[in-house]
Amino acid sequence: MKKVVRITENDLTRIVKRVLNEEQEEYLVSGTKFNMFGSHRIDIKVTNKSTSEIIISVGGEGSSEKEAYDKAVESFNKKGKEKGLNLQPPTIDKLEKSN
């Protein structure tokens, strides 16, 4: 016997946010920024916390940090969509700096 359950739009929004947060918690999203000889590079990767498998690894290069970041985020979003993941990339200020 099927049961019909009515929920409000607020309930649905809360449920979707909870599912997305649980997905975020399953993966570690990290990034690194490099600056060498005036060229900038941003690398972003997603690691499965339980298996340590790298799910996504992308990068972007540019003449400015913002240009490199924008390219890396574009690649990150494309790969995430291909893999059916809805993850947020780290912000520029959250990236680990490497020389």
MIKERO-545373 format. One line per 5 residues: for each residue x, y, z of C-alpha. Coordinates in steps of 0.02 Angstrom, whole numbers, plus 32768, in hexadecimal, padded with zeros to 4 digits. Example, Ala and Ser with C-alpha at 12.3 -4.5 7.8 and 13.67 -1.06 7.14 Angstrom:
BEGIN
8267,7F1F,8186 | 82AC,7FCB,8165
***
This chain:
BEGIN
8000,8000,8000 | 8048,80A8,7FCD | 8040,813A,8042 | 8038,81EF,800A | 8098,8268,8077
8085,8322,8066 | 8118,8393,808B | 812E,844E,8080 | 81AC,84A6,8011 | 8210,84CE,80AD
8216,8416,80DC | 8252,83E8,802D | 82D8,8470,8032 | 8315,8432,80DC | 831D,837E,809D
837F,83AE,8001 | 83FB,8415,8067 | 8414,8384,80E0 | 8437,830A,8051 | 84B4,8383,8002
850B,839E,80A9 | 851A,82E2,80C4 | 8567,82D2,8017 | 85E4,835B,8042 | 8614,8300,80E2
863D,8261,8081 | 86C3,82BB,801D | 8756,832B,8046 | 8769,83BD,7FCE | 8814,8410,7FD4
887D,8482,7F69 | 8929,84CB,7F53 | 8966,856B,7F02 | 8A11,8583,7EB4 | 8A6A,861D,7E73
8B06,85FF,7E0C | 8B5E,8683,7DA2 | 8AC1,86ED,7D92 | 8A52,865C,7D5E | 89C7,861F,7DD1
8982,856F,7DE4 | 88F0,8530,7E4B | 88D3,8476,7E6B | 8832,8433,7EB8 | 8812,837E,7EE8
8786,8319,7F36 | 87B2,8282,7FA0 | 873A,81FD,7FE0 | 8752,8202,809D | 8730,8149,80BA
879D,8102,802D | 881C,8190,8014 | 87FA,8180,7F59 | 8812,8221,7EF6 | 876C,823C,7E9D
8792,82E0,7E45 | 8838,8336,7E23 | 8839,83D3,7DB8 | 88A1,846E,7DA1 | 88A6,8516,7D4E
8931,858B,7D18 | 8931,8644,7CF5 | 898E,86E7,7CFD | 892D,8716,7D9B | 88F4,86B1,7E31
883E,86D8,7E07 | 8851,869D,7D53 | 88A1,85F9,7D8C | 881A,85E3,7E12 | 878C,8601,7D97
87D2,857F,7D1F | 87EA,8500,7DAB | 8739,851C,7DEC | 86F1,8509,7D3C | 874B,8462,7D29
8718,842F,7DDA | 8660,8452,7DB9 | 8665,83F6,7D12 | 86B7,835A,7D5E | 8641,835F,7DF3
85AA,8366,7D81 | 85EE,82D4,7D19 | 8600,826D,7DB9 | 8557,82A1,7DFE | 85A1,82FF,7E91
8563,83A7,7ED0 | 85FB,83E7,7F2F | 8638,8496,7F4F | 86EB,84C4,7F20 | 8756,8517,7FA5
875E,85D4,7F9F | 8803,8626,7F6E | 8829,8655,8022 | 880F,85A0,805B | 8891,855A,7FE1
8935,851D,8029 | 89C7,8587,7FEB | 8A5D,852D,7FA3 | 8AFD,8573,7F5B
***
